[in-house]
Amino acid sequence: MKKSFTLSKQERLKSRKRIEQLFREGRSISVYPFRVLYLPVADARLPDALQAGIAVSSKNFKKAVHRNKIKRLTREAYRLLKPDLQQKLVSTNRQFLLMFIYTGKDLPDFLLLKEKVQVILNKLLQVIDEDPAIHP
């Protein structure tokens, strides 16, 4: 099966209800400079096995240009690295909501973000493997 390195509209977490549910009920993983909230869901209306959002605090980065750059670089790193997690979720018939929250204070470079996103996705793969109760 060919890996798809796209990030379609259906894969982006935009629903206010789902975001509120994620912050209310989700579990978290911390890998500096990120805090990641994740929530396994069983929603037939969810168009994809994995939906993700990215947040950067305006408290730490006053300029929108800097916040947008961090979000753009994080999205790119996630887009390149998500196929393994996505394939695992599809094969186990699960769905996840993710929110990457950038907590660092400095502007990062792409290689650092890519490395940290890889660590996060590997931890999520471990969570899926270890915890059979994670399936709602």
Backbone bond lengths (Angstrom), bond angles and torsions (degrees), N, CA, C in turn:
res aa  C-N    CA-C-N  psi(-1)  N-CA   C-N-CA  omega(-1)  CA-C   N-CA-C  phi
1 M - - - 1.447 - - 1.525 110.14 -
2 K 1.299 116.22 130.84 1.453 121.87 -179.11 1.532 109.74 -74.64
3 K 1.336 115.76 134.75 1.453 119.59 178.63 1.524 109.54 -78.41
4 S 1.314 115.52 137.51 1.453 121.00 178.99 1.522 108.91 -101.12
5 F 1.323 117.02 120.57 1.463 121.78 -178.59 1.524 110.72 -102.97
6 T 1.322 116.80 41.44 1.453 119.90 179.77 1.528 109.55 -105.90
7 L 1.303 115.56 166.65 1.454 121.66 174.57 1.518 106.27 -134.14
8 S 1.329 114.74 87.88 1.459 120.24 -173.70 1.523 111.69 -78.19
9 K 1.306 115.14 170.51 1.459 121.84 179.45 1.531 111.14 -60.48
10 Q 1.330 116.89 -36.09 1.462 121.24 -179.25 1.527 112.44 -68.68
11 E 1.326 117.36 -20.91 1.459 121.21 -178.56 1.525 112.75 -88.44
12 R 1.312 117.29 -3.82 1.464 120.84 -179.28 1.519 109.80 -95.23
13 L 1.292 115.83 135.46 1.455 121.89 -179.09 1.525 108.31 -84.99
14 K 1.331 115.91 108.74 1.457 120.64 -176.65 1.521 113.32 -127.04
15 S 1.312 118.17 -17.81 1.446 122.14 -176.71 1.531 110.59 -68.27
16 R 1.321 116.25 123.01 1.463 121.06 -179.80 1.528 111.14 -59.77
17 K 1.333 117.00 -39.70 1.473 120.85 179.51 1.525 111.15 -62.90
18 R 1.325 116.30 -44.80 1.476 119.71 -179.76 1.525 111.68 -67.18
19 I 1.340 116.59 -38.08 1.466 119.61 178.79 1.522 110.10 -65.18
20 E 1.330 117.61 -43.60 1.454 120.92 177.62 1.526 111.11 -62.62
21 Q 1.331 116.67 -40.92 1.462 121.13 177.70 1.528 110.47 -62.88
22 L 1.327 116.46 -41.12 1.465 121.40 179.41 1.522 110.88 -62.26
23 F 1.334 118.06 -44.92 1.458 120.71 -179.97 1.534 111.64 -70.82
24 R 1.309 117.23 -29.31 1.457 121.67 -178.73 1.537 111.69 -78.78
25 E 1.342 117.02 -45.25 1.460 121.00 -170.64 1.526 114.47 -111.50
26 G 1.325 117.83 -9.88 1.454 120.68 -171.96 1.519 114.68 -72.56
27 R 1.311 114.69 159.49 1.462 122.83 174.89 1.522 106.67 -100.55
28 S 1.342 116.30 162.29 1.463 117.13 -177.11 1.516 112.54 -129.46
29 I 1.326 113.80 155.72 1.462 124.14 174.86 1.522 105.42 -129.86
30 S 1.324 117.28 135.23 1.461 120.20 177.38 1.519 110.00 -114.86
31 V 1.312 115.33 124.05 1.456 123.51 173.11 1.519 104.59 -137.15
32 Y 1.337 116.41 104.53 1.458 118.89 -174.67 1.521 109.98 -54.60
33 P 1.302 119.61 132.40 1.455 132.95 9.75 1.532 114.01 -97.34
34 F 1.319 118.65 27.37 1.463 120.73 -179.60 1.515 111.44 -118.83
35 R 1.307 114.78 151.53 1.459 123.93 163.05 1.517 104.13 -122.21
36 V 1.319 116.94 126.36 1.455 120.94 -176.20 1.517 109.35 -116.25
37 L 1.311 115.19 125.56 1.458 121.28 173.18 1.516 107.43 -97.45
38 Y 1.331 116.35 136.65 1.461 119.38 176.78 1.517 108.83 -137.47
39 L 1.312 114.02 149.94 1.457 119.95 -179.22 1.516 109.11 -147.28
40 P 1.343 117.23 119.25 1.460 119.46 172.32 1.525 108.96 -72.85
41 V 1.308 116.54 134.47 1.463 120.45 -179.41 1.518 109.99 -129.69
42 A 1.309 115.01 155.42 1.460 121.42 173.65 1.521 105.94 -123.85
43 D 1.312 115.86 82.87 1.458 121.77 -176.45 1.517 108.44 -126.84
44 A 1.293 115.97 112.52 1.468 120.17 -178.47 1.522 111.28 -64.55
45 R 1.340 116.78 -22.29 1.459 119.71 -179.05 1.520 112.71 -82.85
46 L 1.319 117.49 -9.24 1.460 120.86 178.95 1.523 108.52 -69.67
47 P 1.338 118.38 118.73 1.457 120.88 -171.85 1.527 114.75 -72.04
48 D 1.321 117.92 -18.25 1.452 119.95 -176.03 1.532 108.78 -138.91
49 A 1.330 117.14 162.53 1.456 121.11 -179.47 1.524 111.72 -71.02
50 L 1.303 116.64 -20.03 1.453 121.29 -173.24 1.515 109.44 -141.38
51 Q 1.332 116.84 125.57 1.460 121.28 173.61 1.523 107.69 -125.68
52 A 1.327 116.61 135.66 1.459 120.66 -175.95 1.522 111.03 -134.15
53 G 1.320 114.08 149.21 1.455 122.25 174.25 1.517 108.79 -132.40
54 I 1.336 115.84 162.30 1.461 121.02 -178.33 1.521 108.19 -133.23
55 A 1.328 116.36 134.44 1.455 121.08 -179.98 1.527 109.76 -129.90
56 V 1.334 115.01 140.99 1.459 122.10 176.56 1.529 106.62 -132.93
57 S 1.320 116.37 130.53 1.456 121.39 -175.58 1.522 112.50 -71.64
58 S 1.333 115.44 133.31 1.463 119.46 175.31 1.528 110.39 -77.86
59 K 1.328 116.61 -11.87 1.461 120.51 175.69 1.532 109.98 -69.87
60 N 1.335 116.14 -39.40 1.467 120.68 -179.11 1.521 112.79 -85.81
61 F 1.317 116.94 -28.99 1.466 121.58 -178.07 1.523 108.39 -128.72
62 K 1.323 115.69 99.16 1.465 121.04 -175.53 1.526 112.07 -67.28
63 K 1.321 117.11 -34.25 1.464 120.40 -175.99 1.522 111.28 -88.04
64 A 1.323 115.16 128.56 1.469 120.65 179.87 1.524 111.13 -60.42
65 V 1.322 116.96 -30.50 1.465 121.09 179.19 1.525 110.18 -58.80
66 H 1.335 116.48 -42.81 1.464 120.22 -178.97 1.532 111.01 -71.00
67 R 1.336 117.09 -42.01 1.472 120.16 177.84 1.523 110.57 -60.83
68 N 1.317 116.35 -44.55 1.466 120.51 -179.13 1.521 111.66 -65.68
69 K 1.332 117.43 -36.35 1.467 120.03 178.59 1.526 110.59 -64.43
70 I 1.328 116.74 -43.56 1.470 120.17 179.13 1.520 109.98 -62.84
71 K 1.330 116.94 -43.52 1.468 120.20 179.27 1.525 110.88 -64.13
72 R 1.309 117.49 -41.23 1.474 121.62 -179.53 1.526 110.67 -63.75
73 L 1.339 116.82 -45.68 1.471 120.61 179.98 1.532 111.30 -66.38
74 T 1.324 116.94 -39.33 1.470 120.75 179.10 1.523 110.44 -66.28
75 R 1.331 116.51 -42.61 1.475 120.35 177.71 1.525 111.11 -59.88
76 E 1.327 116.02 -41.39 1.465 120.15 -179.75 1.528 110.75 -65.36
77 A 1.328 117.41 -44.08 1.464 120.74 178.80 1.528 109.92 -62.72
78 Y 1.314 117.01 -43.80 1.466 121.60 178.71 1.523 111.08 -63.05
79 R 1.313 116.67 -43.33 1.474 121.73 -179.16 1.531 110.82 -58.73
80 L 1.324 116.60 -40.61 1.462 120.35 -178.01 1.531 112.70 -74.91
81 L 1.329 117.23 -28.25 1.459 120.23 -171.07 1.532 114.97 -104.50
82 K 1.314 118.99 -8.70 1.463 121.71 -173.22 1.527 116.40 -75.24
83 P 1.336 121.64 -20.21 1.471 119.00 -174.34 1.531 115.58 -55.04
84 D 1.328 118.74 -36.78 1.472 120.27 -179.50 1.524 111.24 -65.22
85 L 1.332 116.43 -45.63 1.463 120.30 178.44 1.523 110.61 -65.07
86 Q 1.308 116.37 -41.68 1.460 121.09 -179.37 1.528 110.77 -62.70
87 Q 1.311 115.97 -43.29 1.466 120.64 179.58 1.531 110.55 -63.88
88 K 1.342 117.32 -40.23 1.467 121.60 178.76 1.528 110.62 -63.41
89 L 1.336 116.85 -42.03 1.457 120.59 179.66 1.523 111.45 -65.98
90 V 1.315 117.13 -41.10 1.465 121.07 179.81 1.527 109.79 -65.51
91 S 1.335 116.96 -42.86 1.464 119.84 -177.77 1.534 112.35 -68.40
92 T 1.340 117.51 -28.82 1.461 120.67 178.40 1.526 112.11 -97.55
93 N 1.314 116.46 3.86 1.467 123.37 176.93 1.531 111.60 58.78
94 R 1.324 115.99 50.02 1.462 122.33 179.57 1.529 109.97 -123.37
95 Q 1.328 115.19 163.01 1.462 121.44 176.85 1.520 108.83 -134.15
96 F 1.327 115.76 142.32 1.463 121.64 -178.12 1.516 110.43 -129.65
97 L 1.326 115.26 146.59 1.452 122.93 166.08 1.524 106.34 -109.77
98 L 1.322 117.81 135.57 1.465 122.47 179.77 1.518 110.10 -128.20
99 M 1.333 116.53 146.58 1.450 121.48 171.84 1.524 107.46 -137.28
100 F 1.327 116.37 115.59 1.457 122.76 175.54 1.524 107.30 -88.38
101 I 1.325 117.36 120.15 1.463 121.61 177.83 1.527 107.19 -113.50
102 Y 1.337 115.74 116.60 1.460 120.83 -179.55 1.523 108.35 -80.67
103 T 1.339 116.96 118.56 1.454 121.22 -176.26 1.525 113.11 -109.04
104 G 1.328 118.00 -3.16 1.456 121.07 -179.07 1.519 112.17 -68.42
105 K 1.309 115.71 166.24 1.465 121.24 -178.49 1.530 112.49 -106.35
106 D 1.334 117.22 -14.63 1.459 121.24 -176.66 1.524 110.46 -111.37
107 L 1.328 115.43 154.85 1.460 120.73 175.03 1.522 108.75 -69.60
108 P 1.330 118.21 122.53 1.470 120.53 -177.76 1.525 111.49 -89.11
109 D 1.326 115.41 166.92 1.464 119.27 170.61 1.531 108.46 -101.55
110 F 1.310 115.64 165.95 1.462 121.12 -173.39 1.523 112.67 -61.92
111 L 1.321 117.60 -39.58 1.467 120.32 -177.00 1.524 111.79 -63.51
112 L 1.334 117.22 -39.66 1.465 120.53 176.93 1.522 110.49 -63.34
113 L 1.323 117.00 -46.35 1.465 120.71 -179.50 1.520 111.06 -62.81
114 K 1.323 116.74 -42.36 1.465 120.40 -179.70 1.530 110.64 -62.56
115 E 1.323 115.93 -42.62 1.465 120.78 179.42 1.535 110.84 -62.99
116 K 1.317 117.53 -43.95 1.458 121.35 -178.26 1.531 111.79 -70.65
117 V 1.325 117.86 -38.40 1.464 120.73 177.01 1.526 109.44 -64.01
118 Q 1.333 117.54 -37.60 1.469 121.26 177.27 1.529 110.49 -62.00
119 V 1.328 117.29 -43.19 1.465 121.68 178.43 1.533 109.92 -61.69
120 I 1.321 116.52 -43.75 1.466 121.42 -179.48 1.528 110.82 -62.65
121 L 1.329 116.72 -47.10 1.465 119.94 -178.32 1.526 111.01 -65.71
122 N 1.335 117.63 -35.13 1.468 120.30 175.57 1.526 110.96 -64.85
123 K 1.336 117.04 -39.51 1.463 120.10 177.03 1.523 110.96 -64.81
124 L 1.318 117.24 -38.61 1.464 120.22 177.60 1.527 110.94 -65.46
125 L 1.334 117.27 -38.01 1.466 120.59 175.93 1.531 110.11 -61.72
126 Q 1.338 117.32 -40.65 1.461 121.00 177.66 1.520 110.86 -64.36
127 V 1.337 116.49 -41.14 1.468 120.63 179.48 1.527 109.88 -60.99
128 I 1.316 117.02 -42.00 1.467 121.22 179.96 1.531 110.23 -64.29
129 D 1.337 116.95 -42.36 1.461 121.36 -178.83 1.524 112.65 -68.66
130 E 1.351 117.04 -40.89 1.458 120.86 -171.94 1.509 114.38 -81.67
131 D 1.327 117.47 -31.42 1.455 119.94 -169.23 1.537 111.27 -111.00
132 P 1.334 117.47 96.93 1.455 118.56 178.57 1.519 112.23 -69.69
133 A 1.326 117.80 -19.55 1.456 121.62 -179.68 1.525 111.90 -79.03
134 I 1.331 117.40 -4.69 1.461 119.82 -178.05 1.523 111.38 -71.71
135 H 1.325 115.65 -17.64 1.462 118.82 178.37 1.529 108.55 -79.35
136 P 1.337 117.80 117.52 1.456 119.37 -176.38 1.521 113.04 -65.53
